[in-house]
């Protein structure tokens, strides 16, 4: 009995709500009640003011913006991982070298990317030791450990600290990505790695800095001269005074002779 009464009460409530417009009328009686209740209602719009095409286009544009942002985020993530793979190739060959640390590491990554036209120069800023991508270098060590490629430790060498890269069991897994990403550039990348494998950090720092200055001269369409490059190197940071003019001239000559000069 209680159940039947409850059901009747619910039906009565639903009927009332439908007649008021809070629920969609389901029966002819509910619709008639709704129309009767609102018979004196005056519509201010005749429907012509609503531009369906405009609404549709606006929604479509918003969807397109969202998709573009998602694609940009995906692209950024893919570029980052691709760079991490390149860094892994460099570290895998140089981690046992006593001169291999963050500065040399970053400069070789920079030269590999620039000399292979990877169009990432806007990510680099002017830092004391040359072109430097702070965000990338601050995350690459954690990415190596996340991928189980390297364990990275900071070791005290007395007068300075050095980052040491210790291979992990999963290091070999980066190779499959490297082959997919860099099969065409591999010859040039290996040449760069071999060239600087035994060189001092200062050597690769100077070459990377000269390269960045040289690119700047080309982009600004300035008249090239060794004197201009020397001035740009010294303007880079006061610490560049550790290189003599003779050092810079010799490096420029070496870069031309060994394929490290930017192509105009």
Buried (B, 14 or more C-beta within 10 A) or exposed (E): EEEEEEEEEEEEEBBEBBBEEEBEBEEEEBBEBBEEEEEEEEEEEEEEEEEEEEEEEEEEEEEEEEEEEEEEEEEEEEBBBBBBBBBBBBBBBBBEEEBBBBBBBBBBBBBBBBBBEBEBBEBBEBBEBBBBBEEBBEBBBEBBEEBBBBEBEEEEEEEEEBBBBEBBEEBEEBEEBBEEBBEEBBEBBBBBBEBBBEBEBBBBBBBBBBBBBBBBBEEEEEEEEEEBBBBBBBEBBEEBEEBEEEBBBEBBEBBEEEEBBBEE
